[in-house]
């Protein structure tokens, strides 16, 4: 009798896992509490996979041999609690897909910079002629690619939620970028639990293989030594000239993960800002460890184009630069964005607040922001935090009005920056929808 596989959530990762499960002989059932997108519904029907939407049939779900849950479903959901109490095995789509590939895997996690570093690592390997795929939180699901494509390497962006349900994935290289408070609502508001979740990446690395991490992050302290025991460690650092650590000196990046030293001028790296120099150090380390040669690395750093909605230039109008950073849904990302520019900023921010402590960016805002336009249904917290710091503060729930105000307030040489610090669900479908509508409004000026 075929093993019963239940998949909770019919997004890209859930449908990918369902198709792979079906191909591997599982009896697959997909359950989504919301509504399923038309394209995914059609795929499930074509594959002869049973599904339900708008509800979870708890009795049927509890009879499963294996459950794959969407990373978006919280542990506090009643159905997940019932599954845990019943002893059902719950794993991530990443874990499931990993069972069916012999490819070498690079896993990348961290609070900020995951997508950029993942895409850059993928780009560096691809430029060097590697047969490589990219998955996790970006692009097509890992499971779908394992089913339909054949790669020698995969670069995987791994969120803490994905890591929580991943146990036996075998990474060749694991990268930890940074840890700052985020998603604490999913971790009982306990920052230590969130840190432990991120550190899980080191437990997934094959013994004797490679761990890359930012040495200047004080939050994981001594834990990093225990977590990386038995692994080859390749820290990277902001400063200093330590011969054995990848670092920045005299505006050059010095890569030293192996016996050779490779250096690249920061000016040659296509992504700007100090945070992106860190991302480039992490990605470059991973690429060199994987076997990318020096010439391909230097070329790849120059030719990389970042993901949409991450400090994405939209247009230059009347000598004002418009930047779309809609993916910046937490304060750490906003900090990086404000830090990336040396000219006065008209800042557009707001949405659904995730418990932000705006004092963390107060000094930067005071130094760089000439006007703040609050864009959301409830802008009170933003206004209260900055009305005595920023010379001009305006508020609206209309994006087109916000963009027009920004144009009026910006002078030649200024930056108009959408970097919200908040999630988008009050006015938009998601951060992509917010970013696309911002770009459209800017291009219509």
N, C-alpha and C positions, 0 to 999 in steps of 0.2 A: 504494500500500500504506500502511495506517495506521501511524503511528509507535508503537513499542513503549514504553509507560510502565509502569515497575515501581514499586510503592509498598511500602516496607518499614515494617511496623507498621500494624496495623488498629485503632488507637484512633480517637477522634473526628476528629483531623486527617487521618489516613490514609484513612479511609472517605470523608470529605468530598472529599478530593483525587481519590479513585477515581471518585466519582459525577460530579464536574466533568469529569475527564479523559474518561470515557465519553461524556458529553454533548457534548464538543468533538471527538469523533471519534478519540480515541486507542484503541489496542489495549491494554487495561489488565489488569495482573496484580498481585494483592496477595499479599505474603508476610509472614507473622508467625511469629517463632520461638517465641512463646508460644501461648496459646489465645485465640481471638477471642470477644468477648462475644456472647451470643445475638442481641441486637438488631442488632449490626453484621453478624453472619453473615447474618441474614435480609435486611438491606438489600442486601448484595452479591449474594445469590442473586436477589432481586427485580429487580435491575438487570442481571442476566446477566453479572456480573463474575467472572472466574475468580480463585480464591484458594487459598492453602494455609496450614496452621497447624502449629505444632510443629516446623517446619524451614524452611530456606531452600534452594531448588534453585539452587545457585550457577551452574551452567551456563546456566540460563534467565535468571537475573538479569543475568549478564554480557552477554547478547545485547540488553539494553535500549538504546533511544536516549536515554532520560531516566529518572533515578531520583529519587524523592521519598522521603526517609528521615524517620522519626520523630525529633524532637529528642532523645528518650531514648536513641537508639543511639549509642554512643561511636565516635569515629574509630579507636579501637584494636581494634574488633571485626574479626575475620578477613575477613568478607565486605566490609566497607567498605574495608579495605586492598586486597583483591583488585580492587574496583571502581576505586579510585584508580589502582592500578598498570595497570589495563586502559584508563584514560582515559575512563571513563564520566562523564557530567555528572550531578552530584548537587546537587539544589536543595531548598529547604524548601517546605512546603505554602503558606506565606505568599507566597513568590516566585511560585509557580505560579498561585495565585488572583489575585495582583496583575496578571497579564497579561490577565485577562478582565474588568476593571472600570475604568470611568472615574471612579469616586468619588474624592474627595479623602481622603487618608490622614493620620492622626496616629499616629505610632509612639512608644511609651513603653518605655524600658528603664532599668535600674539594678539594683543588687543587692537593695535592699529598697524596698518601697513601690509596686512596679509595679502590682499588682492594685488596690490602693486608688486610686492616681492614675488608672489606666485607667478604673475604674468611675465615679470622680468626674467625670472629663472627659466621659465619655459622658452622665452624668446632667445636667451643666451644659448640654451641647448639646441634649439632649432637652427639658429644661425650657424652653429658649429656642425650641422649635418646630422644631429641625433634624430632617431625615430622616436618622437616624444609626444605624449598627450598631456592635456591640462584638465583638471577636474576638481571636485570638492565643492567649494562655494561658488565656483565660476564655470560658466559654459555648460556643456552637456554633462549629465551625471556620469560618475565613474562607472557605475553598473552598465549603463547603456554603451559606453565606449568599450568596456571589457567584452561585451556581447558582439559588437558590430565592427570593432577595429582591432588592430594588432600592433601594439607599441612595445618598444624595448624599455622605455622609461615613462613614468607618469609624475607630474608635479601636482601635488594635492594641497589645496587651501583647506585647512582644518579649523573649524570653529570649536570653541570649548564644548558646545552641545554635541558636536560630532565625536569629539574625543571621549566624552563621558560614556558613550555606548560602543567604544572600540577597544578590543582587548588583545587580539592576536595579530593585528596587522603588522607586517614586517617592513620597517623602513630601512632604506640604505643610508639616508641622510635625514635628520630631523632638525628643523630650524625654529627657534623661539626668539621672536623679535623684541617683545616688551610685554609688560603686564601693568595695566592701570585699571582702576575700578570701572566696571561696565557690567551690564546684565545682572546686577546683584540681586534683583528681584527673583531671579531663577536660582540663586544660591543662598536662600534664607537670609539675604542681606549680610552674608558672612564672606568678607573679602578673602579670608584664608581658604575657603572652599573653592572660590574662583581661581585662586593661584594654583591650588592642587590640581584643578581640572586642566589648566594650561600645561603644567609640568608633566602631565601624563604622556606627552609626546615623547619624552625620553625613554619611557618604559616600552615604547613600540619600536625602538631602534634595535636592529640586530646587534648582538654583542660584537665588539670589535669594529663596528661601523661608526658613523660620524654624527656628532652633535655640534650644531652651530648656534651660538647665542650671543646676545648683547651683554658684554661684561659690566657695563655701567649701571645695569638695572639692580638697584639695592634691594628690591622687594623679594627676590628669591634667594638672596644671601647665601648662607651655607647650604641650603637645600640643593643648590645646583651641583655641589660636589657629590652629594649622595646620589642624586638622580642620574648623574652622568658616569657613575662608576662602571668601569668595563668598556667605556666607549672612547673613541678618539675625539677629543674636544677641540673646537676651533672657535674661540671667542673673538668678537670684534669690539672695538672700543672707539670712543670719540676722539680721544686725545693721545698724547704721548708718542714715543717712538719705540715702544717695546718691539724688539726684533721678531718676537714669536707671535705677535697678535696683529690681526688686520686692524688698521687704524687710519686716521686722517692726520696729515701733517703738511703744513705749507700749501694748503689747498689741493693736495693730491690724496687719492685713496691708495693705500699700500696693502695689497692682498698677500698674505703669507700662510695660506692654509696647508700648503705642502712644502716641499723643500725649496721651491722657487719663490722669488718675490716678483710680483707683477704690480706696476703702479699705473694709475690713470688720473689725469687732471680732472678735478671736479667740474671744470668748465665744459669738458667733453661729454659729461653725462646728461642725457636728454631730459631727465626729470630733475626739477629744481627744488631747493629747500634742504635744510639740514636733515629733516626726517627722511627725505628721499636718498640722501647720502648714506644713511644707516641702512635703508632698504637695499641700496646698491651694493653695500658691503656684504650683507647677508646673502643676497642672490649670487654675487660674484664668488663668494666662498663656496656656496653649494655647487655652482657650475664648475669651478676649478677642481673640486673634489670628484665630481662626476666624470671629469676627463676633458673638459672644454680647454682648447689651447688658448694661449695668450692673445693671438691676433683676433680670433673669433670673439673673445671676451671684450676686447677694446672696441671692436666694431659694433657688437651687440649693445653695449652701453650707450653708444652714440645714436643708434637707429631705433631704439625702443620707443614705442608710443603707449602711454599709459591708458588705463581703462577710462571709459567715459565716467563723468561725474566725480572724478578725483582731480581737483585743481586743473580742470579742463579749460583751456582758453576757448572762449566762444567767438569773440570778435574784438577788434580795436575800432572804436568809433570816436571821432573827434579827439584823438589822442588819449582816450580812456580805455583801459583794458577791462573786459568783462570776463569773469572767471566763474565757472560752474563747479562747486565743490559740494554738491548735494549729498554725496555719500558720507559727509562729515556729520554723523548723528550723535557724536559725543564730544565732550569738551577737549579731550586730548587731540582729536583730529582738528578741531578749530584752532587750537594752540599752534599746531604745525602749520596750518594754513596762514594764520596771521604772521607767523614767523618767516614765512617764505617771501614776504614782500617788504620793500624798504620805502615805499611811497604811500601817501595818505590813502586810507581805505574807507569806502562806503560799504558798510557790512550789512547784508541781509541775513537775518537769523530768525529762528522760531519754529514752532510746531508743537508736538506733544513733548513736554518736559519729562526727562527720565530721572528726575531727582538731582538735577545739575547744581553744583556749587559754583556759581559764577565768579566767586572771588579768585578761583584758580587762574582765570585769564584777565583779571582786573588790570594788572600792571601793563600787559601787552595791549589791551584795548585802549587804555589811557594814552599809551605811547603812539598807537598807530591809527586808531579809528576816529575819523572826523564826523561821521554820521552813522547812526544805527537805524535800520528800518526793520521793525518787528513784523514778521509775517506768520500769523497763526490765528486760531479762534480765540485763544486766551493768551494775551501777551503781557499780562500783569507782572509776572516774575522777572521777565527780561527788562521791562520798563523800570521797575523798582531797583534792579541791580545796577543799571547803567545811566539812569537819568541825571545823576549828579557827576558823572564821569565823562560822558560823551556830549559834545556841544549840541548836536541835533539828534533827537530821538523821535521817530514817527512810528505809527502802528496801523496795520491794515490786515484784512483777511483776503485781499485781492492781489494776486501776483502781478498782474499787468500794471496796476496802480503802483506797486512797490518798485517795479523796474522803471517806470516813468519818473517816479520821485528820485530814484538813484541817478538817473540821467541829469535831472535838474541840479542835483547836489554835487555831482562830480565835476572837477576841473581837469584840464589837460594834464596828463601825468599821473592822475589818480587811478585807483583800482576799484572796480565794483565787484564785490565778492559775495556770492551766495555760499555760505558755510553755516548751516542751520543750528548745529549743536543739539538738535531735537529730532525725534522721528516724525514722519511725514503724514501719518494717517488721519490727521484732523482735516486736511484739505486735499490730499492726494492719495493715489492708490499705493504708492511706495516711493522710495527715494529716486528711482529711475524716472517715474512719472513727473515728480517735482523738477528734476534736472532737465528733462526734455521740454517741459512747459516753460521753464526759465529761459532755455536756449531760444525757443520759438519767440518768446516775448522780446528778448534782446535783439534777435535778428529782424524783428518787425519794427524796431525803433527807427 
